[in-house]
Amino acid sequence: MTAVRQLKGKCALVTGAGTTGIGRSVALELARRGADVVIHDRTMELADQTVVLLQGLGVRAFALAADFSDMSAARALVQQAHEHLGRLDIVIANAGVSQRKPILELTDEDMQRILGVNLMATMALTQEAAKTMVQTGSGSIVIVSSINEDRVIPEQAHYCASKGGLRQWGRALAAALGPTGVRVNMLCPGAIDTPMNQPYLTAHPERRETVLNRTPLRRLGDPTDIASAAAFLASDESQFMTGASLVVDGGLSLG
């Protein structure tokens, strides 16, 4: 089986894939390998931009919009994707938000927003996806977490808490679903050059330099680095993996 078309005939949902970042790169990689893809983002305008690119690769592609601060919207997204594609073989739970703020200055709204989108909505989405996949006896759920699922950054305490929660949720889901043939794995990026990270790294060049010096491969990650790993976890090449956290960080977490 060649990597080029190894996902032909598979149907995938990728959340948070409307902008030039990890989500869009993952969606494009799945499409290059032959998968039909439903794209989610906050607005249809953003999602439609990615759909145009996917359709140019000769696969079926559809756009959906949903507010991930609403758990019911995350659940409905799975059903809508299933209606478009007829089945769901792959779900890449990538949608997320971040914030840097001193831990003692965090408000209830700050914590509710980060935990609501990153953890609660992702739990709802993946639970709903699992219900669908169990009926067919197969499927791969990839939760895009972070190396901060078990590392501490005090000014991102609520973000780290959300990713730590995702790890435990994903492991529990993997244990429960294993006998049904459905796999669940976490994908843990390090410092990736994405629109989410660029403003902070541009405003704090000293922080960028520190990250580069602490990364053995001496560069920031590119979204395509994460896309390749996501496609691996989505495919049968990882068929004996479940409940794992795959770290893709250039060695940053070694220090």
N, C-alpha and C positions, 0 to 999 in steps of 0.2 A: 504493500500500500504506500503510495507516495504522499508526501505531506501536502502536495498541491491540491489534491481532490479528496483527501481522506475523510472529509466531513460531508461529502455529497449525499443528499437525501436527508440530512439532519436539519432540525428546526431549532432555532435559538432565539432567546430573548436576552438583550443586553441593556441594562439600565444605566442612566447617566452617560449616554453615548452621543449626545448632540454636539459637543464641542471638541476642539482639537486637543484631546488628552487621552487618557488611558482607555476610556469607554469607546471612543471612536476608533482608536487603533485596534482594539480587540474585535470590534464588529467587522472592520475591514479584513482582519486576518481570518476570522471565521468564514467570511464570504469568499476570500481567495481560496480557501480549502473546500469550498462547495456548499456551505451551509446557507439555508434561507434564514433571514434575520429580521426580527422585530426590534426596532430601536425605540428606546424611551428617553425622554428628557423633560425638563420642566415646561417647555413650550413646544408646540408643534413646529414653529419656525426653526428652532434648533434641531429637532429630530429630523425634519425634512431635509436639512442640509446633508446629513449623513446618509439618508436613504438614497439620495441622488447618486452619491458615490458608490453605494453598494449595487444599485441597479446597473451601473456601468460595468460591474464585474459579472453580470449575467445571472444573478440570483434574484429570488423574490425578496423584496424588502418593504417593510411597512413602518410607519411612524405612529407613535402613541405619546401622549402627554399626560403627566400625573404629578401631583404635588406630594412629595414623599414625607411631608410632615403629617400626612393623613394615612394611617395604617389601612383603612378600608380602600383607599385609592391604590395602594400597593397591591392589595389582594386582587382588586378588580383588574389590574394590569395583566396579571397572569391569565385570567379568563379571556381578556380581549386578545392577547397574543395567541392563545390557543385557537380562538375563533378565526384569526387571520391565517394561521399556518396549518391548522388541523391537528397538530400535536406539538409537544414540546420535549425535545431531547436534551437541550442544553439551556441552562440559565446562568448568566453571569451577573451577579449582584454587585454592581460597581458604584451605583449612585451614593454619594456621600458629601458631607460638608466638613469644613475645618475652621478653627478659630484659635488665635493665640491671645491669651489674656492671663494675668496673674491669678493664681488659684483663689486667693482671698477676695478677689474682686468679681468673681463669677456670680452672675445673677441666676435666679431660677429660670428665667427665659433663655439664658445662654445654655444652661445644662439641658433644658427640655428640648431645645432646638437640635443640639448635636446628638443627644441620645435618641431623640425622636426619629431623626432622619437616618443616622448611621446604624443604629441598633434596632429600634422597635419596628421601623418600616421594613428593614431587611429581614427581620424575623418573620414578619407577616408575609412578605413576598416569597421567601424560601419555603415557609410552611405550606403556602398555597400551591407552589410549584411541586413540592413533594407529593401532595395529595394527587395531583395530576399524573406525575411520573409513576407512582406506585401502581396505578391502574394498568400501565403498560409493562411494568416489570423492568424498567431500565431508565437511565438518565444520569446526567452529570450536573451537579450544582457547584458553581465556583463562587465563593464569597471573597470579594476583594477586600482584604483587611489591611494590615500594615505591619512593618516590623515593630511598631509601637503597641502591638497587641500584648507584648510582654516586656516592653521597655518604657521607662518613665521620662517624660518631658514635662516639668512642672507647669510651664506656661501653656500646655495643651492637655491638662489633666483630664478634662471631660472628653476630649477626643481620644486619648489613650484608654479611658474607661470604656468608651463605646467599642473600640477595637478589641479590647480584652474580652468584652462581653460577646462579641461576634465569634471569637475563637471558641469559647465554651459552648455557645449555641451551635456552631458548626460541628464541633466534635460530638455533641449530644445527638444532633440530627443524623450524623454519619453512623453512629452506633445503632440508632433506632431503625434506620433505613437499610443498613447493609444487607440483611436477609431478603429484602425485596428486590435487590439488584440496582438500587439507586445509590450513587456515590456523592459525597459532599467533601469538598476540600477548600482550604483557605489559600489565597494567594497574597503574599506579603511583600509589597514594594518597599524599597528604601526611599532615598531622595531622588525623585523623578522630575525631569524638566517639563512641567505641565503648567497650564494657565492658572491652576490653583496655587502652585508654589512660586511661580515667577515673580509676582509683586513683592513678596517677602524677601526673596533672595536678591532681587534687584535693589531693594531699599536697604539691605544689609549685606553688602559685598563681603564683609568680614566673616559673616556666617557662612556664606557660600564657600569661601576659601577654607574655613574650618571643616566643612562637610567634605570637600574634595580631599583635604589632607588626611581625613580619617577614613576615607574610602580606598581600600587597597587598589582598586582598578583605576583610581584617580579621575573619575568623571561622574557626572550626574547620569542617572538612567534616562533612557529615552522611552516614550510610551510603547514603541515597538518591542522593546525588551520585555515588557510586561505582557504584551499581546501574544508573543510566541509562547510564553509560559502558560497563559490562559488557554490557548488552543491545545497545548499538550494535556492540560488537566481535563479539558472538555472531550478529548478524543479517547479512543480505545488504547492509545499508547500508554495511558496511565490507568489501565483497567484494574490493576491490583492496588490502587491507592485510594484510600478514603480516610477522612478524619485528619489529614495531614495539613501542615502549614508549610507551603513552599515559599522560601525566602528568595527574593530577587532584588538584591541591594548592592551589588558590586563589592560585597564584603564589609559594608558599613557596620553591621551589627556585630562584627568580630571584636571591635574596639570597645 
